[in-house]
Amino acid sequence: MNLDYGFMVSIIPVVVKALPVTLEFTVISLLFASVIALVFGTVLIRKVFILNKLVLFFNTFLKGVPLIVQLLFCYYAIPYVLEKADGIFGWHYDPRAPSYFAFAVVAFAFNYGAYLTDVVVSSYGAVDKGQYEAACAVGMTPFQAMIHIVVPQALVISLPNLGNYFMWLLKATSLASVVNVFEMLSVAKASTAENYAILEGYLVAAGVYWIVCFFAEKLISKLNVRMKRC
């Protein structure tokens, strides 16, 4: 089997053109996942009555169900819910223009939010409780002690894990092609439709993913080193 190197070179710009969509999807999903993790983590840390049990169950469920299943669930369930809610409070849903990008973000945000919840809880637990008590003893309010003493240290502790999850999420965006999100993998696959050079398309996509992840890993490593020096 001979690879069509000319075709591979020709579709590199096409695949790279979809890189902004991949990065946008990764960043937005990670931001929402972080918000979910902070909410879930706070509930677990504070042991909010009843809610902590619900969060534990929901967190376990999200981590136990494959991401691809959650993607397909959001792909089919969210439009159904939105269609049923059509007209409520003057809001209108157009089923002819579904936002597959947003549906996929919901699935990724909750899935990775469940994993990041563990990072929030473990990072908080790694900060010496004596520092919080000392801050309160010198006149800080509990909120001030959390913001100025606990949170900065917990953030530094959590950075390596956050960097790893960013990398995993970046690579997992290829699954979004299953629900019609045109990121790099789906664009590479579509480019092979005319000459059926499927292997070549996948190799190009793999190469671009590797290069992006390589530089992202370097940037994350430098950020970790800089934060530890602060």
C-alpha positions in Angstrom: 0.0 0.0 0.0 1.5 3.3 -1.1 0.6 6.5 0.7 -0.4 9.6 -1.4 2.1 12.1 0.1 1.0 14.8 -2.3 -2.5 14.5 -1.1 -1.3 14.6 2.5 0.6 17.8 2.0 -2.4 19.4 0.2 -4.9 18.8 3.0 -2.6 20.0 5.8 -3.9 23.7 5.4 -7.5 22.4 5.3 -7.0 20.5 8.6 -5.1 23.4 10.2 -7.9 25.7 9.3 -10.1 23.7 11.6 -7.7 24.1 14.5 -9.3 27.3 15.9 -12.6 25.4 16.2 -10.8 22.6 18.1 -9.1 25.1 20.4 -12.2 27.1 21.0 -14.1 23.9 21.8 -11.4 22.8 24.2 -11.2 26.2 26.1 -15.0 26.7 26.4 -15.5 23.1 27.6 -12.7 23.4 30.1 -14.0 26.8 31.4 -17.5 25.4 32.0 -16.0 22.2 33.4 -14.1 24.3 35.9 -17.2 26.1 37.0 -19.0 22.8 37.5 -16.1 21.5 39.4 -15.9 24.5 41.7 -19.6 24.2 42.5 -19.5 20.5 43.0 -16.3 20.7 44.9 -17.6 23.4 47.3 -20.7 21.3 48.0 -18.5 18.3 48.8 -16.0 20.3 50.9 -18.7 22.1 52.9 -20.7 18.9 53.1 -23.9 20.7 52.2 -26.9 18.7 53.6 -28.4 16.3 51.0 -26.7 18.1 48.1 -23.4 16.4 48.8 -25.0 13.0 48.4 -26.6 14.1 45.1 -23.3 15.5 43.9 -21.5 12.3 44.8 -24.0 10.2 42.9 -24.0 12.5 39.9 -20.2 12.7 39.9 -19.9 8.9 40.0 -22.4 8.5 37.3 -20.7 11.0 35.0 -17.3 9.3 35.5 -18.8 5.8 35.0 -20.6 6.5 31.7 -18.4 6.7 28.6 -18.0 10.2 27.1 -19.2 9.0 23.7 -22.5 7.9 25.3 -22.9 11.3 27.0 -22.2 13.0 23.7 -24.9 11.0 21.9 -27.3 11.6 24.8 -26.8 15.3 24.6 -27.0 15.2 20.8 -30.5 13.6 20.9 -31.9 14.7 24.3 -31.1 18.4 24.3 -33.0 19.2 21.1 -36.0 17.2 22.4 -36.0 19.2 25.6 -35.6 22.5 23.8 -38.4 21.7 21.4 -40.7 20.9 24.4 -39.7 24.2 26.0 -40.4 26.2 22.8 -42.5 29.3 23.5 -41.9 29.4 27.2 -41.1 32.9 28.4 -41.1 34.0 24.7 -38.1 31.9 23.8 -38.1 30.2 20.5 -36.2 27.1 19.4 -35.6 26.5 15.7 -35.1 22.7 15.1 -33.7 23.4 11.6 -30.6 25.1 13.1 -29.5 23.0 16.1 -26.2 24.0 17.8 -24.3 20.8 17.7 -21.2 22.7 19.0 -23.1 23.7 22.2 -24.6 20.3 22.7 -21.1 18.7 22.6 -19.8 21.4 25.0 -22.5 20.4 27.5 -21.4 16.8 27.4 -17.7 17.6 27.7 -18.2 20.2 30.4 -20.1 17.8 32.7 -17.9 14.8 32.0 -14.6 16.6 32.7 -16.3 18.7 35.4 -16.8 15.4 37.3 -13.1 14.6 37.1 -12.0 18.2 38.0 -14.2 18.0 41.0 -11.8 15.5 42.5 -9.0 17.9 41.7 -10.7 20.7 43.5 -11.4 18.6 46.6 -7.9 17.0 46.7 -6.1 20.4 46.2 -8.1 22.0 49.0 -7.3 19.1 51.2 -3.6 19.4 50.5 -3.5 22.9 52.0 -2.5 22.9 55.6 -5.6 23.7 57.7 -3.4 25.5 60.2 -2.9 28.4 57.7 -6.6 28.9 57.4 -7.0 29.0 61.2 -4.0 31.3 61.6 -5.4 33.7 59.0 -8.7 33.8 60.9 -6.8 34.3 64.2 -5.1 37.5 62.9 -8.4 39.1 62.0 -9.3 37.8 58.5 -12.8 36.7 57.8 -13.3 33.1 56.6 -14.0 34.4 53.1 -10.8 36.5 53.1 -8.8 33.5 54.5 -10.1 31.3 51.7 -9.4 33.9 48.9 -6.0 35.1 50.0 -4.5 32.1 51.7 -6.2 28.8 50.7 -7.3 29.3 47.1 -3.8 30.6 45.8 -2.1 27.5 47.2 -4.7 25.1 46.1 -4.5 26.6 42.6 -0.7 26.0 42.4 -1.2 22.4 43.7 -3.9 21.7 41.1 -2.1 23.2 38.1 -0.3 19.9 37.0 -3.6 18.0 37.1 -5.4 20.9 35.3 -2.7 20.8 32.6 -3.2 17.1 32.1 -6.9 17.4 31.8 -6.5 20.2 29.3 -4.3 17.9 27.2 -6.8 15.0 27.5 -9.7 17.3 26.6 -7.9 18.7 23.6 -7.3 15.2 22.2 -10.8 14.0 23.2 -12.3 16.8 21.0 -11.9 14.3 18.1 -15.0 12.5 19.5 -17.1 15.6 18.8 -16.9 14.7 15.1 -19.5 12.0 16.0 -22.1 14.7 16.7 -21.4 16.9 13.6 -18.8 19.3 15.2 -16.4 20.1 12.4 -13.1 20.0 14.3 -9.8 18.8 12.8 -10.7 15.0 12.6 -14.0 15.5 10.9 -12.5 17.9 8.4 -9.7 15.5 7.7 -12.2 12.7 7.2 -14.3 14.8 4.9 -11.3 15.8 2.8 -10.8 12.1 1.9 -14.3 11.7 0.5 -13.3 12.1 -3.2 -10.3 9.8 -3.5 -10.8 7.6 -0.4 -7.4 8.4 1.0 -8.7 7.7 4.5 -5.4 6.6 6.0 -3.6 9.7 4.7 -6.3 12.0 6.2 -6.0 10.3 9.6 -2.2 10.6 9.5 -2.4 14.3 8.8 -4.9 14.8 11.6 -2.7 12.8 14.0 0.3 14.9 13.1 -1.5 18.2 13.6 -2.9 17.0 17.0 0.6 15.8 18.0 2.2 19.2 17.2 -0.5 21.1 19.0 -0.2 18.9 22.1 3.5 19.1 22.0 3.5 22.9 22.2 0.6 23.0 24.6 2.6 20.7 26.9 5.6 22.9 26.8 3.5 26.0 27.6 1.8 24.2 30.5 5.2 23.1 31.9 6.6 26.6 31.8 3.4 27.9 33.5 3.8 25.3 36.3 7.4 26.3 36.9 6.5 30.0 37.0 3.6 29.5 39.4 5.8 27.5 41.8 8.3 30.4 41.9 5.6 32.9 42.9 
